[in-house]
Amino acid sequence: MSATRPRCTGEPSAAAAVDCLRNLRRKTATELSSLGELLSQLSRLDEAVAAHERASRLRPTARRLQLLGEAHAAAGALDRATQTLSLAIRLAPTASAPYATLGYAHGRRERFVESRAAFAGAVALAPADAASYYGLGLTLRYTGEAARSVGALRAALRAAPTHGAAHFELGI
């Protein structure tokens, strides 16, 4: 008799998928990460943080720490978010996503110099990422660098011509 893992069948809703993953007796780090992502989508942020923390303890990777940092930021735990994202960057210095999320977390804390540096790192690593250009543009505006802000927001539109928030910020 082989020990197979139970499978969820059909196309479950996010809530049903959460129940399915919770019913597994021993969860792998991958399953815990998936559970955390689903819980984040359902705005069950405390549970999402807990799932991502368990996944990161079982098998720490830059991606798992990125997800944990995002969950901390969404839950408003900005100090924890910046610490976790900084660790993700140390593990994978060429991944742009942790830099971008770190930029948003610093921005929410009104630490705009750090936010600008993080977004600049994200843009350097992923020059086609409209969201990073948008974040950089907002941060530059908050630091009084209006001309550079417009340039970054225009770069966001070059990367994603339908980026509504960039259109709004530019007044077009």
FIBATOR-58162 format. One record per residue: x, y, z of N, C-alpha, C, O, CB in turn; residue number from 1; chain. Coordinates in steps of 0.05 Angstrom, whole numbers. Glycine has a CB too. Layout:
<atoms>
[atom [X Y Z] [X Y Z] [X Y Z] [X Y Z] [X Y Z] NUM "A"]
...
</atoms>
This chain:
<atoms>
[atom [17 -23 0] [0 0 0] [18 25 0] [34 29 18] [-19 0 24] 1 "A"]
[atom [15 41 -20] [31 65 -22] [18 88 -7] [-6 90 -5] [36 73 -52] 2 "A"]
[atom [35 105 4] [25 128 19] [23 151 0] [43 166 -4] [44 134 44] 3 "A"]
[atom [0 156 -11] [-3 178 -29] [-17 201 -14] [-32 197 5] [-20 170 -54] 4 "A"]
[atom [-12 224 -24] [-23 248 -12] [-51 252 -23] [-55 248 -47] [-6 273 -16] 5 "A"]
[atom [-71 260 -7] [-97 265 -17] [-97 288 -37] [-80 306 -35] [-117 271 6] 6 "A"]
[atom [-115 287 -57] [-116 308 -77] [-143 321 -76] [-164 309 -71] [-110 297 -105] 7 "A"]
[atom [-143 347 -81] [-168 361 -85] [-176 357 -113] [-159 358 -131] [-165 392 -77] 8 "A"]
[atom [-201 353 -118] [-210 348 -145] [-226 371 -155] [-237 387 -139] [-226 322 -147] 9 "A"]
[atom [-229 373 -181] [-245 394 -193] [-231 421 -192] [-206 422 -187] [-272 397 -178] 10 "A"]
[atom [-245 442 -196] [-235 469 -195] [-246 483 -171] [-266 497 -172] [-242 485 -222] 11 "A"]
[atom [-233 479 -147] [-244 490 -123] [-241 521 -122] [-223 532 -134] [-231 477 -99] 12 "A"]
[atom [-258 533 -106] [-255 561 -100] [-230 564 -82] [-219 545 -73] [-281 573 -86] 13 "A"]
[atom [-222 589 -78] [-199 594 -61] [-205 583 -33] [-187 572 -20] [-192 624 -60] 14 "A"]
[atom [-229 588 -23] [-236 578 4] [-236 548 5] [-226 536 25] [-264 588 12] 15 "A"]
[atom [-245 534 -16] [-245 505 -16] [-216 495 -17] [-209 475 -5] [-261 494 -40] 16 "A"]
[atom [-199 509 -32] [-171 501 -34] [-157 504 -7] [-141 487 0] [-156 517 -56] 17 "A"]
[atom [-164 525 7] [-153 529 34] [-161 505 52] [-144 494 66] [-163 556 47] 18 "A"]
[atom [-186 497 51] [-195 475 67] [-181 449 59] [-172 434 77] [-226 471 64] 19 "A"]
[atom [-177 445 33] [-163 421 24] [-135 421 35] [-125 400 45] [-163 420 -7] 20 "A"]
[atom [-120 443 32] [-92 444 41] [-91 441 72] [-72 429 82] [-79 470 33] 21 "A"]
[atom [-110 452 86] [-110 450 115] [-114 421 124] [-104 413 145] [-131 468 127] 22 "A"]
[atom [-128 405 108] [-134 378 115] [-110 359 112] [-111 336 122] [-157 368 99] 23 "A"]
[atom [-89 368 99] [-65 351 97] [-53 350 125] [-49 370 139] [-45 363 76] 24 "A"]
[atom [-45 326 133] [-34 322 160] [-7 335 163] [-2 350 181] [-33 293 167] 25 "A"]
[atom [11 328 145] [38 340 145] [41 356 120] [41 345 98] [60 317 147] 26 "A"]
[atom [44 381 123] [46 399 100] [75 404 93] [92 408 110] [32 426 106] 27 "A"]
[atom [81 404 67] [107 411 57] [110 441 56] [90 456 58] [113 398 29] 28 "A"]
[atom [134 451 53] [139 479 51] [124 491 27] [113 513 28] [168 486 49] 29 "A"]
[atom [123 476 5] [109 485 -19] [79 487 -14] [67 507 -22] [114 465 -43] 30 "A"]
[atom [68 468 0] [39 469 6] [33 492 25] [12 505 22] [30 442 19] 31 "A"]
[atom [50 496 44] [46 519 63] [48 546 48] [33 564 54] [67 518 85] 32 "A"]
[atom [66 548 29] [68 572 13] [43 576 -3] [32 599 -4] [93 571 -6] 33 "A"]
[atom [33 555 -15] [8 557 -30] [-15 565 -12] [-32 582 -19] [1 530 -44] 34 "A"]
[atom [-16 553 11] [-37 560 31] [-35 589 38] [-55 603 40] [-35 542 56] 35 "A"]
[atom [-11 599 43] [-7 627 50] [-16 646 28] [-28 666 33] [22 632 56] 36 "A"]
[atom [-10 639 3] [-19 655 -20] [-49 656 -21] [-61 678 -26] [-7 645 -46] 37 "A"]
[atom [-62 633 -18] [-91 633 -19] [-104 649 4] [-123 664 0] [-102 604 -17] 38 "A"]
[atom [-92 646 28] [-102 661 50] [-99 691 46] [-116 707 54] [-88 653 76] 39 "A"]
[atom [-77 699 33] [-73 728 27] [-94 737 8] [-105 759 11] [-45 732 15] 40 "A"]
[atom [-101 721 -12] [-121 729 -32] [-148 732 -18] [-165 748 -27] [-123 708 -54] 41 "A"]
[atom [-153 717 3] [-178 718 18] [-177 740 40] [-196 742 55] [-185 691 30] 42 "A"]
[atom [-155 755 41] [-151 776 61] [-151 765 90] [-158 779 109] [-173 797 59] 43 "A"]
[atom [-143 740 92] [-140 728 119] [-110 730 126] [-95 710 126] [-150 698 120] 44 "A"]
[atom [-101 755 132] [-73 761 132] [-58 749 155] [-35 740 152] [-70 791 133] 45 "A"]
[atom [-69 748 179] [-55 735 201] [-50 706 196] [-28 696 202] [-72 738 227] 46 "A"]
[atom [-69 692 184] [-65 664 177] [-45 661 155] [-29 642 155] [-92 651 169] 47 "A"]
[atom [-45 680 136] [-26 679 114] [2 682 124] [20 668 116] [-33 701 93] 48 "A"]
[atom [6 701 142] [32 705 154] [42 680 168] [65 671 165] [32 729 174] 49 "A"]
[atom [24 668 183] [31 643 198] [39 621 178] [59 607 183] [8 634 216] 50 "A"]
[atom [24 617 157] [31 596 137] [58 602 124] [74 584 120] [9 594 116] 51 "A"]
[atom [62 627 116] [88 634 103] [111 631 123] [133 624 115] [87 663 92] 52 "A"]
[atom [107 638 148] [128 635 168] [135 605 171] [159 598 172] [119 646 195] 53 "A"]
[atom [115 588 172] [121 559 174] [136 549 150] [155 533 152] [95 543 178] 54 "A"]
[atom [127 558 126] [141 549 101] [170 559 101] [187 544 93] [125 560 77] 55 "A"]
[atom [174 583 110] [201 594 110] [219 581 130] [243 578 126] [200 624 115] 56 "A"]
[atom [208 572 152] [224 557 172] [230 529 161] [253 519 166] [208 554 198] 57 "A"]
[atom [211 516 148] [216 489 138] [238 489 116] [256 472 116] [191 477 127] 58 "A"]
[atom [235 508 97] [254 509 75] [256 538 65] [242 546 47] [245 490 51] 59 "A"]
[atom [275 553 78] [277 581 71] [288 585 42] [309 575 36] [294 595 91] 60 "A"]
[atom [273 600 27] [282 608 0] [275 637 -3] [259 648 12] [268 591 -23] 61 "A"]
[atom [288 650 -22] [283 678 -27] [253 682 -34] [241 702 -25] [300 689 -49] 62 "A"]
[atom [242 664 -50] [214 667 -58] [195 665 -34] [176 680 -32] [206 646 -79] 63 "A"]
[atom [201 646 -16] [184 643 7] [186 668 26] [166 677 37] [191 618 23] 64 "A"]
[atom [210 678 28] [214 702 44] [201 726 31] [190 744 45] [244 708 49] 65 "A"]
[atom [201 727 4] [187 749 -10] [157 748 -4] [145 768 3] [191 746 -41] 66 "A"]
[atom [145 724 -5] [117 721 1] [111 728 30] [90 740 36] [108 692 -4] 67 "A"]
[atom [129 720 48] [125 727 77] [127 758 80] [111 769 95] [146 713 94] 68 "A"]
[atom [146 770 67] [148 800 68] [123 813 57] [114 833 69] [172 809 53] 69 "A"]
[atom [112 803 35] [88 814 24] [65 812 44] [49 830 48] [80 801 -2] 70 "A"]
[atom [63 788 57] [41 784 76] [44 802 100] [25 813 110] [41 754 85] 71 "A"]
[atom [69 806 110] [74 824 132] [65 853 124] [52 867 140] [103 824 141] 72 "A"]
[atom [73 861 100] [67 888 91] [36 891 88] [26 912 97] [80 894 64] 73 "A"]
[atom [23 872 77] [-6 873 74] [-20 875 102] [-41 888 105] [-17 849 59] 74 "A"]
[atom [-9 861 121] [-20 861 148] [-12 886 164] [-21 889 187] [-11 836 163] 75 "A"]
[atom [5 903 153] [13 927 166] [37 924 184] [44 943 198] [-10 938 182] 76 "A"]
[atom [50 901 185] [74 897 201] [98 905 184] [113 888 175] [76 867 210] 77 "A"]
[atom [101 931 181] [121 942 162] [150 937 171] [167 932 154] [117 971 158] 78 "A"]
[atom [156 938 197] [183 932 206] [190 903 200] [212 897 190] [185 937 237] 79 "A"]
[atom [172 885 206] [176 856 199] [179 853 169] [196 837 160] [154 838 210] 80 "A"]
[atom [163 867 154] [164 865 125] [192 873 114] [204 859 98] [142 882 112] 81 "A"]
[atom [202 896 124] [227 905 114] [250 887 122] [269 882 106] [233 934 124] 82 "A"]
[atom [249 876 146] [269 857 155] [269 832 137] [290 822 129] [265 849 184] 83 "A"]
[atom [245 821 133] [242 796 117] [251 801 88] [264 784 77] [213 786 119] 84 "A"]
[atom [242 823 77] [249 828 49] [279 833 46] [291 826 25] [233 853 39] 85 "A"]
[atom [292 846 65] [321 850 64] [335 823 64] [356 819 51] [330 867 88] 86 "A"]
[atom [325 804 80] [337 777 80] [332 763 53] [350 750 42] [324 760 102] 87 "A"]
[atom [309 766 41] [304 755 14] [323 766 -6] [333 752 -24] [274 761 6] 88 "A"]
[atom [329 792 -4] [348 805 -23] [376 794 -19] [390 789 -38] [348 835 -19] 89 "A"]
[atom [383 789 6] [410 777 11] [412 749 -1] [433 741 -12] [416 775 41] 90 "A"]
[atom [390 734 0] [390 707 -12] [389 707 -42] [400 689 -55] [366 691 -1] 91 "A"]
[atom [375 726 -54] [373 727 -83] [376 756 -92] [356 770 -99] [345 716 -93] 92 "A"]
[atom [400 766 -93] [405 795 -99] [397 803 -128] [396 827 -134] [433 802 -95] 93 "A"]
[atom [392 784 -145] [384 790 -173] [354 788 -178] [345 791 -201] [399 773 -192] 94 "A"]
[atom [339 782 -157] [310 781 -160] [298 809 -155] [304 821 -135] [297 760 -140] 95 "A"]
[atom [282 818 -174] [271 845 -171] [248 848 -152] [244 869 -139] [263 855 -198] 96 "A"]
[atom [232 827 -149] [207 829 -133] [212 837 -104] [197 854 -94] [193 803 -134] 97 "A"]
[atom [232 826 -90] [236 835 -63] [243 865 -61] [235 878 -42] [258 819 -50] 98 "A"]
[atom [258 875 -80] [265 903 -80] [240 920 -83] [236 940 -69] [285 910 -103] 99 "A"]
[atom [222 913 -102] [198 928 -106] [180 928 -81] [170 949 -73] [182 917 -130] 100 "A"]
[atom [176 905 -69] [159 903 -45] [172 919 -22] [158 931 -6] [155 874 -37] 101 "A"]
[atom [199 917 -20] [213 933 0] [208 963 -5] [205 978 14] [243 926 0] 102 "A"]
[atom [208 971 -30] [203 999 -36] [175 1008 -27] [172 1029 -15] [205 1004 -66] 103 "A"]
[atom [155 991 -31] [128 997 -22] [127 998 9] [115 1016 20] [108 977 -32] 104 "A"]
[atom [140 979 22] [140 979 51] [153 1004 62] [143 1016 81] [154 953 62] 105 "A"]
[atom [177 1012 51] [190 1036 61] [172 1060 55] [171 1079 72] [217 1039 47] 106 "A"]
[atom [159 1061 32] [142 1083 25] [119 1086 45] [112 1108 53] [131 1080 -3] 107 "A"]
[atom [107 1064 52] [85 1064 72] [94 1074 99] [79 1085 115] [72 1037 75] 108 "A"]
[atom [120 1071 105] [132 1080 130] [142 1109 127] [153 1121 146] [155 1062 139] 109 "A"]
[atom [138 1121 103] [147 1148 96] [178 1150 98] [188 1171 106] [134 1168 115] 110 "A"]
[atom [191 1129 92] [221 1129 90] [227 1129 60] [235 1109 49] [233 1103 105] 111 "A"]
[atom [225 1153 49] [226 1156 20] [253 1152 8] [256 1144 -15] [215 1182 12] 112 "A"]
[atom [275 1159 22] [302 1154 12] [306 1124 8] [316 1116 -13] [323 1167 30] 113 "A"]
[atom [299 1109 28] [302 1080 26] [283 1068 5] [290 1050 -10] [296 1067 53] 114 "A"]
[atom [259 1079 3] [240 1071 -17] [251 1075 -45] [249 1057 -62] [213 1085 -13] 115 "A"]
[atom [261 1099 -49] [273 1105 -76] [295 1086 -83] [297 1077 -106] [283 1134 -76] 116 "A"]
[atom [313 1080 -64] [335 1062 -69] [325 1034 -76] [335 1021 -94] [354 1061 -44] 117 "A"]
[atom [305 1025 -62] [294 998 -67] [281 997 -94] [285 978 -109] [274 990 -45] 118 "A"]
[atom [265 1017 -101] [252 1017 -128] [273 1020 -150] [270 1008 -171] [232 1040 -130] 119 "A"]
[atom [294 1036 -145] [315 1038 -165] [328 1011 -170] [335 1004 -192] [336 1059 -157] 120 "A"]
[atom [332 996 -148] [343 969 -151] [324 951 -167] [333 935 -184] [348 956 -124] 121 "A"]
[atom [298 953 -162] [279 936 -177] [279 943 -206] [278 926 -223] [250 940 -165] 122 "A"]
[atom [280 969 -212] [280 978 -240] [305 969 -254] [304 961 -278] [277 1009 -242] 123 "A"]
[atom [327 970 -241] [353 961 -253] [352 932 -259] [363 923 -280] [376 968 -234] 124 "A"]
[atom [339 916 -243] [338 887 -247] [316 879 -266] [318 858 -279] [334 873 -220] 125 "A"]
[atom [295 894 -268] [272 887 -285] [263 913 -300] [243 924 -292] [248 875 -269] 126 "A"]
[atom [277 921 -320] [271 946 -334] [244 947 -348] [235 968 -357] [292 953 -353] 127 "A"]
[atom [230 924 -350] [204 924 -363] [181 923 -343] [158 919 -351] [202 900 -382] 128 "A"]
[atom [187 926 -317] [167 924 -296] [154 951 -291] [166 968 -278] [180 913 -270] 129 "A"]
[atom [130 954 -301] [116 979 -298] [110 986 -269] [112 1010 -262] [89 978 -314] 130 "A"]
[atom [104 967 -253] [97 972 -225] [121 984 -210] [118 1002 -193] [88 946 -211] 131 "A"]
[atom [145 975 -216] [169 986 -203] [174 1015 -212] [181 1032 -195] [194 969 -209] 132 "A"]
[atom [170 1020 -238] [173 1048 -247] [152 1066 -234] [158 1088 -226] [171 1049 -278] 133 "A"]
[atom [128 1056 -232] [106 1071 -219] [113 1077 -190] [111 1100 -181] [79 1055 -220] 134 "A"]
[atom [122 1057 -175] [130 1061 -147] [153 1081 -145] [153 1098 -127] [138 1035 -134] 135 "A"]
[atom [172 1079 -163] [195 1098 -164] [184 1126 -169] [193 1146 -157] [216 1090 -185] 136 "A"]
[atom [166 1128 -188] [155 1154 -195] [141 1167 -171] [144 1191 -166] [135 1152 -218] 137 "A"]
[atom [125 1152 -157] [112 1163 -133] [132 1172 -112] [129 1193 -100] [92 1143 -121] 138 "A"]
[atom [151 1155 -107] [172 1161 -87] [187 1186 -95] [193 1203 -78] [191 1137 -84] 139 "A"]
[atom [194 1189 -120] [208 1213 -129] [191 1238 -125] [201 1259 -118] [217 1210 -158] 140 "A"]
[atom [165 1235 -129] [147 1258 -125] [147 1266 -95] [149 1289 -88] [118 1251 -134] 141 "A"]
[atom [147 1246 -77] [147 1251 -49] [173 1264 -39] [173 1278 -19] [141 1226 -33] 142 "A"]
[atom [195 1259 -53] [220 1271 -46] [226 1297 -60] [248 1308 -58] [243 1251 -51] 143 "A"]
[atom [205 1307 -74] [208 1333 -87] [222 1333 -114] [231 1354 -124] [222 1351 -69] 144 "A"]
[atom [226 1310 -126] [240 1308 -152] [219 1304 -174] [216 1283 -185] [260 1284 -151] 145 "A"]
[atom [205 1326 -180] [182 1325 -198] [190 1316 -226] [176 1299 -238] [168 1352 -199] 146 "A"]
[atom [211 1327 -237] [219 1320 -264] [226 1290 -267] [218 1277 -286] [242 1337 -274] 147 "A"]
[atom [241 1280 -248] [248 1252 -248] [224 1235 -243] [222 1213 -254] [270 1246 -227] 148 "A"]
[atom [205 1245 -227] [180 1230 -222] [165 1226 -248] [155 1204 -254] [163 1245 -202] 149 "A"]
[atom [162 1247 -264] [148 1246 -289] [162 1226 -308] [149 1210 -322] [147 1274 -303] 150 "A"]
[atom [189 1227 -308] [204 1208 -325] [198 1179 -317] [195 1162 -335] [233 1214 -323] 151 "A"]
[atom [198 1173 -291] [192 1146 -282] [164 1138 -288] [159 1115 -296] [198 1143 -252] 152 "A"]
[atom [145 1156 -285] [117 1149 -291] [113 1145 -321] [98 1127 -329] [98 1172 -282] 153 "A"]
[atom [127 1160 -338] [126 1155 -367] [139 1128 -374] [129 1115 -392] [141 1178 -382] 154 "A"]
[atom [160 1121 -360] [172 1095 -364] [153 1072 -357] [152 1051 -370] [198 1092 -348] 155 "A"]
[atom [137 1077 -336] [116 1057 -329] [96 1054 -352] [88 1031 -358] [101 1066 -303] 156 "A"]
[atom [89 1076 -365] [71 1074 -387] [83 1061 -412] [70 1048 -427] [60 1102 -395] 157 "A"]
[atom [109 1065 -416] [123 1052 -438] [122 1021 -434] [119 1006 -452] [152 1062 -442] 158 "A"]
[atom [126 1014 -408] [126 985 -401] [98 973 -402] [94 950 -410] [138 980 -374] 159 "A"]
[atom [78 989 -395] [50 980 -395] [32 1003 -402] [23 1018 -385] [42 968 -366] 160 "A"]
[atom [27 1006 -428] [12 1030 -438] [-16 1033 -425] [-26 1056 -427] [9 1028 -467] 161 "A"]
[atom [-27 1013 -414] [-54 1016 -402] [-52 1018 -371] [-73 1014 -358] [-71 992 -409] 162 "A"]
[atom [-29 1025 -360] [-26 1027 -331] [-42 1051 -322] [-33 1074 -323] [5 1030 -323] 163 "A"]
[atom [-66 1046 -312] [-85 1067 -304] [-75 1086 -283] [-79 1110 -285] [-110 1054 -295] 164 "A"]
[atom [-61 1075 -263] [-51 1092 -241] [-30 1112 -251] [-29 1135 -243] [-40 1076 -218] 165 "A"]
[atom [-13 1103 -269] [7 1121 -281] [-6 1142 -298] [2 1166 -297] [28 1105 -298] 166 "A"]
[atom [-26 1135 -313] [-41 1155 -329] [-53 1175 -310] [-52 1199 -315] [-64 1141 -345] 167 "A"]
[atom [-65 1166 -288] [-77 1184 -269] [-57 1204 -257] [-62 1228 -256] [-91 1168 -246] 168 "A"]
[atom [-34 1193 -248] [-13 1209 -236] [-3 1231 -255] [5 1253 -247] [10 1192 -225] 169 "A"]
[atom [-1 1223 -281] [8 1242 -301] [-14 1261 -311] [-8 1280 -326] [20 1227 -325] 170 "A"]
[atom [-38 1255 -303] [-61 1272 -312] [-68 1268 -341] [-78 1287 -354] [-54 1301 -307] 171 "A"]
[atom [-63 1244 -351] [-70 1239 -380] [-89 1215 -381] [-97 1207 -403] [-45 1233 -397] 172 "A"]
</atoms>
